[in-house]
Amino acid sequence: MTMKILVTDDVSPKGVELLKSQGFEVDVTPNLSEEEFIKVIPPYDAFIMRSLTKVTAAGMDAGKKLKALGRAGAGVDHIDIKAATERGIVVCNTPDSNTMAATEHTCAMLLATTRHIPQAHNSLMSGEWNRKKYTGVQLQNKTLGIIGVGRIGSRVAKRMQAFEMRTIGYDPYISKERARQLGVELVDLDTLLKESDFITLHTPLTQETRGMIGPNEFAKMKEGVRVVNVARGPVLDVEALAENIKSGHVADAAVDVFPNEPVTLDNNPFLGLDRIIITPHMGANTEEAQLAVSIDAAQGVIDALNGQPVATAVNMAPIPKAVYEKIEPYFGLVERMGILGTYIADGALKEITVEYNGELVDTETEMLTTTAVKGVLSPILQETVNFVNARNIATARDIEVKEVKSQGNKPVANAVTLTLKTEKNTHTIVGTLFNGNEAKIIQIDDYRMDFTPEGYLLLAPHNNRPNMIGQISTILGEAGINITGMQVGKTTDTDTNIMAVAVQADISNDIMIKLRAIEGILEVKLINCEAGH
């Protein structure tokens, strides 16, 4: 059945076209209230939104089929992330897609405050010619305080340094070395407030940052400071800002985001104030950014619905781009190792251990470990197992998940070893990538192997005697089942081998009974290596 996706806000048609090109049914219904959203969401598997739609636990409960939520933009404070995580819904945003647009809008607002450009324009358009009234200030040799030296804040710093500004920053989450590379002097918040001629905000909205710039903080600022907010509305107390503009303590300000949007004549605290520039949350509104966020949000939803990792998912550990590029080729291998392990293991599962060797030892591999857990659990559970809920499901079932980095001896340099411990026994699978991208299983328990884990696979441990391959091939051939590959793994510990036979399609139960009846066959298991997809 075709999966359905709802687009609830103004999203570029290119994003919608991408979804349709992947076979999804897409409906576009913008400007939904929370009540309307709850009514229409039940038949949809995913939805894509901007900043207008509020998504609560009630909305997600109504959408019982929901698997993914794509936010075309960076902010997610209007989404109940905790509720989504509890329901196994992947929430992804597009943090990098509009970075440059927000950076440039911040710089434009900073410059506009120094020369009163909108006010001078309006004055001239009304017939006045008043050069002296709009005398400005220069940026050169002034201090810019950047609260939040992340993706946007760091880029603003770079551009303002070109104006010969001193750039200082408050950000408890970056190192002094990183700040030094950016040309930003790290200081505490009080120092930044006291020393800055200009202050610009670039923090996400969290419990810690909500209202972080209020009356007490304005009192610590320089007389004549200029303040810009193109980040999140609730970070800045706009009533306090308005009062400080009226008193003259804040010389000028520029605000693009507000605690309550949209802003109307009834809730605009800056009405009648001439020393402020306000814009209607348009920091990300460039043609390039709107296209990028739409396509990236659509791709995130596509990946989530296809059971693929989503690098920008906000309700699981984010993956830096450099790390993602390094581990991405291993996702398919590790998940299929998990699927294989599920079919091989006997008894209730107690522990999943993933061991990394070689190039992965010094890399963040938490997402790969989650992928292995997803692979193990997907074939045996009716509920959807994804990258968001896999660890929680394992915990709920008292399955311990371990991750090990090792320089120990392995058959190849870059190996991943999956060990499944059950109440009865322990099984091990070793996999690697050939040529950097070709997934291979090279060991199952004590058997040395070399096969590609894809499609349907027969695993048959058997006594080491003549005609074992022939007998299996004959039964499959007579049943019209095409063999696409075969490989025999050996062990020196016992007089047994294991046969891995790749077949083109599913095998009926009556054929499996015939295979198991072959003398010398110890067991035959049919594995669908795509079970987690």
C-alpha positions in Angstrom: 0.0 0.0 0.0 1.3 3.4 -0.9 2.4 5.5 2.0 0.8 8.9 2.4 2.5 12.2 3.4 0.8 15.4 4.5 2.5 18.8 3.8 1.0 21.3 6.3 2.8 24.5 5.5 4.2 26.5 2.6 6.9 24.2 1.2 8.7 24.5 -2.1 7.0 22.5 -4.9 10.4 20.9 -5.5 10.2 19.1 -2.2 6.7 17.8 -3.0 7.9 16.6 -6.4 10.7 14.7 -4.8 8.3 12.9 -2.5 6.0 12.0 -5.4 9.0 10.8 -7.5 9.7 8.2 -4.8 6.2 6.8 -5.0 4.5 8.5 -2.1 1.0 10.0 -2.2 1.3 13.6 -1.1 -1.5 16.0 0.0 -0.8 19.7 0.6 -3.1 21.3 3.2 -1.5 24.5 4.6 -2.5 26.7 7.6 -3.9 23.9 9.8 -4.9 24.7 13.4 -4.1 22.1 16.0 -7.7 21.0 16.0 -7.8 20.7 12.2 -4.5 18.8 12.2 -5.8 16.2 14.7 -8.8 15.6 12.4 -6.9 15.1 9.1 -3.7 13.3 10.3 -5.0 9.7 10.9 -4.4 8.3 7.4 -0.9 9.7 7.0 2.5 8.0 7.5 4.4 11.2 7.7 4.1 15.0 7.4 6.3 17.9 6.5 5.8 21.3 8.1 7.3 24.8 8.6 6.9 26.9 11.7 3.1 27.5 11.7 1.9 24.0 12.6 2.0 23.1 16.3 2.5 19.4 16.9 1.5 18.1 20.3 1.2 14.7 21.9 -2.5 14.8 21.1 -1.8 15.3 17.4 0.7 12.4 17.3 -1.8 10.2 19.1 -4.4 11.0 16.4 -1.8 10.1 13.8 -1.5 6.4 14.7 0.3 5.6 11.5 2.9 8.3 11.8 6.5 7.3 11.4 8.2 10.5 10.5 7.9 14.3 10.8 10.0 16.6 8.6 10.6 20.2 9.7 11.6 22.4 6.8 13.7 24.7 8.9 15.8 24.5 12.0 13.6 25.4 15.0 11.6 22.6 16.6 10.3 24.3 19.8 6.7 23.9 18.4 7.1 20.1 18.3 6.7 17.9 21.3 10.0 16.0 20.8 9.6 13.8 23.9 6.1 12.6 22.7 7.5 11.8 19.3 10.4 9.8 20.7 8.0 7.9 23.0 5.9 7.0 19.9 8.9 6.1 17.7 8.3 9.0 15.3 11.5 10.3 13.7 11.6 14.1 13.8 14.1 15.6 11.4 14.9 19.2 10.6 17.1 21.0 8.2 19.7 22.9 10.3 22.2 23.6 7.6 19.8 24.4 4.7 19.0 28.0 5.7 22.2 28.8 7.6 23.5 31.2 5.0 20.1 33.0 4.6 19.9 33.5 8.4 23.5 34.7 8.5 23.0 37.2 5.8 19.8 38.5 7.3 21.6 39.0 10.6 24.3 41.0 8.9 21.8 43.1 7.1 20.0 43.8 10.3 23.2 44.7 12.0 24.1 47.1 9.3 20.6 48.6 9.1 20.8 49.5 12.8 24.0 51.4 12.4 22.7 53.7 9.6 18.9 53.7 10.3 18.3 52.6 6.7 14.5 51.7 6.9 13.7 54.9 8.9 15.7 57.1 6.5 13.9 55.5 3.6 10.5 56.1 5.1 11.4 59.7 5.9 12.5 60.4 2.4 9.4 58.7 0.9 7.2 61.0 3.0 8.8 64.1 1.5 11.4 64.8 4.2 15.1 65.5 3.6 16.8 65.1 7.0 20.4 63.9 6.8 21.4 65.0 10.3 18.6 63.1 12.0 19.9 59.8 10.7 23.6 60.1 11.5 24.9 56.6 12.1 27.8 54.8 13.7 30.6 52.7 12.2 31.3 49.1 12.9 35.1 49.5 12.7 36.8 48.9 16.1 33.5 48.2 17.8 32.9 45.0 19.8 30.3 42.5 18.6 29.1 40.1 21.3 27.8 36.8 19.8 25.6 34.7 22.0 25.8 31.2 20.5 28.9 30.7 18.3 27.4 27.8 16.3 26.5 27.4 12.6 25.1 30.9 12.2 27.0 32.8 14.9 30.3 31.6 13.6 29.5 32.8 10.1 28.3 36.2 11.4 31.6 36.5 13.2 33.6 35.9 10.0 31.6 38.5 8.1 31.7 41.1 10.8 35.5 40.6 11.2 35.7 41.9 7.6 34.4 45.2 9.0 37.3 45.2 11.5 35.1 44.4 14.5 36.3 42.7 17.6 34.3 39.6 18.0 33.6 38.0 21.5 31.3 35.1 22.2 29.4 33.3 24.9 28.8 29.6 24.2 29.4 26.9 26.8 29.4 24.2 24.1 32.4 25.1 22.1 36.1 24.8 23.0 38.5 27.7 23.3 40.5 26.1 20.5 37.5 26.1 18.1 36.7 29.7 19.1 40.3 30.7 18.5 40.1 29.2 15.0 37.0 31.4 14.4 38.7 34.5 15.6 36.2 34.7 18.5 37.3 35.4 22.1 35.2 33.3 24.5 33.9 35.1 27.6 31.2 34.5 30.2 27.8 36.1 29.6 28.2 38.9 32.0 31.5 40.0 30.4 29.9 39.8 26.9 26.9 42.0 28.1 29.3 44.6 29.7 31.8 44.9 26.8 29.7 44.6 23.6 28.7 47.6 21.5 26.5 45.2 19.4 24.9 42.0 20.6 23.5 39.3 18.3 21.6 36.2 19.5 22.1 32.7 17.9 20.9 30.2 20.4 18.3 27.4 20.1 15.2 27.6 22.3 15.7 25.4 25.4 14.7 25.6 29.0 18.0 27.3 29.7 17.8 29.9 26.9 14.1 30.8 27.2 14.0 34.4 28.4 17.8 34.5 28.8 18.0 38.2 27.8 15.6 40.0 30.1 15.6 43.1 32.4 18.6 41.9 34.5 20.7 41.3 31.3 19.7 44.7 29.8 20.8 46.4 33.0 24.3 45.0 32.5 24.7 46.2 28.9 26.6 49.3 27.8 24.7 52.5 27.5 23.9 52.8 23.7 24.2 49.1 22.9 22.5 47.7 19.8 20.8 44.4 19.9 19.8 42.0 17.1 17.7 38.8 17.3 17.3 36.5 14.3 17.3 33.3 16.3 14.3 32.2 18.4 11.7 34.7 19.7 11.3 33.5 23.3 15.0 33.9 23.9 14.6 37.7 24.1 12.2 39.5 26.4 10.7 41.9 23.9 8.8 43.9 26.5 12.1 44.6 28.3 13.7 45.5 25.0 11.0 48.0 24.2 11.4 49.6 27.7 15.1 49.9 27.2 14.7 51.5 23.7 12.3 54.0 25.2 14.7 54.9 28.0 17.6 55.2 25.5 19.7 52.5 27.2 19.4 50.5 24.0 20.3 52.8 21.1 18.9 50.6 18.3 17.6 47.1 17.8 16.5 44.7 15.1 14.2 41.8 15.7 13.0 39.1 13.2 11.5 36.6 15.6 8.9 37.0 18.4 7.6 35.0 21.4 4.1 35.0 19.8 3.7 34.9 16.1 2.3 36.2 13.9 2.7 39.8 15.3 -0.3 42.0 14.9 -1.3 45.5 16.0 -2.6 43.9 19.2 0.6 42.2 20.3 3.4 44.3 18.9 5.3 45.9 21.8 7.3 48.1 19.4 4.5 50.2 18.0 5.4 53.9 17.9 9.2 53.2 18.4 11.5 54.6 15.8 14.7 53.1 17.0 13.9 49.5 16.1 13.7 47.5 12.8 11.3 44.6 12.8 10.8 41.9 10.1 8.2 39.1 10.0 10.4 36.0 10.7 12.0 36.2 7.3 15.6 35.3 8.2 15.4 32.0 6.2 13.3 33.5 3.4 15.5 33.4 0.4 14.7 31.5 -2.8 17.8 29.3 -2.3 17.0 28.6 1.3 13.4 27.8 0.8 14.3 25.3 -2.0 17.0 23.7 0.1 14.9 23.3 3.3 12.1 21.7 1.3 14.2 19.2 -0.5 16.2 18.4 2.6 13.1 17.9 4.8 11.6 15.7 2.0 14.7 13.6 1.8 14.8 13.2 5.6 11.2 11.9 5.6 12.0 9.6 2.6 15.0 8.1 4.5 12.9 7.6 7.7 10.1 5.9 5.9 12.5 3.6 4.1 14.1 2.6 7.4 17.4 4.5 6.6 19.3 6.6 9.1 18.5 10.3 9.1 21.5 12.4 9.8 19.4 15.4 10.9 17.0 13.6 13.2 16.6 15.7 16.3 15.3 12.9 18.6 18.4 10.8 18.3 22.1 11.7 18.6 23.0 14.1 15.7 25.8 13.0 13.4 28.4 15.5 12.2 28.7 15.5 8.5 32.3 14.3 8.6 31.4 11.4 10.9 28.3 10.5 8.8 30.3 10.3 5.6 32.7 7.9 7.3 30.1 5.5 8.8 27.4 5.8 6.1 28.8 2.8 4.0 28.5 0.6 7.1 24.8 1.1 7.7 23.6 -1.6 5.3 26.2 -4.1 6.5 25.5 -3.7 10.2 21.8 -3.9 9.9 22.0 -7.1 7.8 24.4 -8.5 10.4 21.7 -7.9 13.0 19.1 -9.6 10.8 21.3 -12.6 10.3 22.0 -12.8 14.0 18.3 -12.9 14.8 17.8 -15.9 12.6 20.8 -17.7 13.9 20.3 -17.1 17.6 18.2 -19.6 19.8 16.4 -18.6 22.9 15.5 -15.3 24.5 18.0 -12.6 23.7 19.9 -11.1 26.6 22.8 -9.1 25.2 23.8 -7.4 22.0 27.5 -6.4 21.6 28.9 -4.5 18.7 32.7 -4.4 18.4 34.5 -2.1 16.0 38.0 -2.5 14.6 40.2 -0.5 12.3 39.0 2.9 10.9 35.9 2.9 13.1 37.8 2.7 16.4 38.3 6.5 16.5 34.9 7.4 15.1 31.6 8.1 16.8 29.7 4.8 16.2 26.6 5.1 18.4 24.3 5.3 15.3 25.8 2.1 13.8 25.2 0.3 17.1 21.6 1.5 17.0 21.4 0.2 13.4 22.6 -3.3 14.6 19.9 -3.3 17.3 17.3 -2.2 14.7 18.4 -5.1 12.5 18.2 -7.6 15.4 14.7 -6.6 16.5 12.9 -5.8 13.2 12.3 -9.4 12.0 10.9 -10.5 15.4 8.6 -7.7 16.4 5.2 -6.6 15.0 5.8 -3.0 16.0 7.9 -0.7 13.8 11.5 -0.6 14.9 13.5 2.5 13.8 16.5 4.5 14.7 14.5 6.4 17.3 12.9 3.6 19.3 15.3 0.7 18.8 17.3 1.3 22.0 14.2 1.9 24.1 12.6 -1.3 22.8 15.8 -3.2 23.7 15.7 -1.7 27.2 12.1 -2.6 27.7 12.8 -6.2 26.8 15.8 -6.3 29.2 18.3 -6.6 26.4 21.6 -5.1 27.3 23.4 -3.2 24.4 27.2 -2.8 24.5 29.6 -1.0 22.2 33.3 -2.0 22.1 36.3 -0.4 20.4 39.1 -2.8 19.8 42.5 -3.1 18.2 42.4 -6.9 18.5 43.2 -9.4 15.8 40.5 -9.8 13.1 40.5 -11.5 9.7 40.5 -8.0 8.0 41.7 -4.5 9.1 38.2 -2.9 9.2 35.8 -5.3 10.8 32.5 -5.1 12.7 31.7 -8.0 15.1 28.2 -8.6 16.3 27.8 -10.9 19.3 24.3 -12.0 20.4 24.0 -13.7 23.8 20.8 -15.6 24.5 19.7 -17.6 27.5 20.9 -20.7 25.7 24.1 -19.8 23.8 26.3 -17.1 22.1 26.6 -16.4 18.4 29.1 -14.2 16.6 29.0 -12.6 13.1 31.9 -10.7 11.6 31.4 -8.3 8.6 33.4 -5.9 6.6 33.4 -3.7 3.5 35.3 -4.7 0.4 36.5 -1.8 -1.8 35.0 0.6 0.8 31.3 -0.1 0.0 30.6 -3.8 -0.7 29.1 -5.5 2.4 30.5 -8.9 3.2 30.0 -11.5 5.9 33.4 -13.1 6.6 32.6 -15.2 9.7 29.6 -16.8 11.4 30.6 -18.4 14.8 33.6 -20.5 13.9 32.9 -20.7 10.2 35.0 -18.6 7.8 32.7 -17.1 5.1 32.6 -14.8 2.2 29.2 -13.8 1.0 27.0 -10.7 0.4 24.1 -10.4 2.8 21.2 -9.4 0.5 17.9 -10.8 -0.6 16.9 -14.3 0.5 19.6 -16.5 1.9 19.7 -20.2 3.0 22.1 -21.0 5.8 22.7 -24.7 6.1 25.4 -26.1 8.5 26.1 -29.7 7.5 28.5 -32.6 7.9 31.5 -32.4 5.7 30.7 -35.1 3.1 30.4 -35.3 -0.7 27.2 -34.2 -2.6 25.8 -32.0 0.0 25.8 -29.0 -2.4 24.4 -31.2 -5.1 21.4 -32.4 -3.1 20.4 -28.9 -2.1 20.8 -27.6 -5.6 18.7 -30.5 -7.0 15.8 -29.8 -4.7 15.8 -26.1 -5.4 16.2 -26.6 -9.1 13.2 -29.0 -9.2 11.1 -26.4 -7.4 12.0 -23.8 -9.9 14.0 -21.7 -7.4 16.9 -19.8 -9.0 20.2 -19.9 -7.1 22.1 -16.6 -7.5 25.1 -17.4 -5.4 26.7 -20.1 -3.1 29.5 -20.2 -0.7 30.8 -22.8 1.8 32.4 -21.9 5.0 34.8 -24.2 6.9 35.9 -24.6 10.4 38.9 -26.6 11.6 37.4 -27.3 15.0 34.7 -29.8 13.9 34.1 -31.8 10.8 31.2 -29.6 9.7 30.8 -26.8 7.1 28.1 -24.2 6.6 26.5 -23.4 3.2 25.3 -20.0 2.3 23.0 -20.2 -0.7 21.5 -17.0 -2.1 18.1 -17.5 -3.8 16.0 -15.2 -5.9 12.7 -15.6 -4.0 11.0 -16.9 -0.9 10.9 -20.7 -0.4 7.7 -22.5 0.6 7.6 -24.6 3.8 7.3 -27.9 1.9 10.6 -27.2 0.1 12.2 -26.3 3.4 11.0 -29.6 4.9 12.7 -31.5 2.0 16.0 -29.6 2.5 16.0 -30.4 6.2 15.4 -34.1 5.5 18.7 -34.4 3.6 21.0 -36.7 5.5 23.9 -34.8 6.9 22.1 -31.5 7.0 22.2 -30.2 10.6 19.8 -27.2 10.1 18.4 -25.1 7.3 17.3 -21.5 7.9 15.9 -19.1 5.3 16.8 -15.5 6.0 15.3 -12.4 4.5 18.2 -10.0 4.7 15.8 -7.1 3.8 13.5 -7.8 6.8 14.4 -4.6 8.5 13.6 -2.4 5.5 
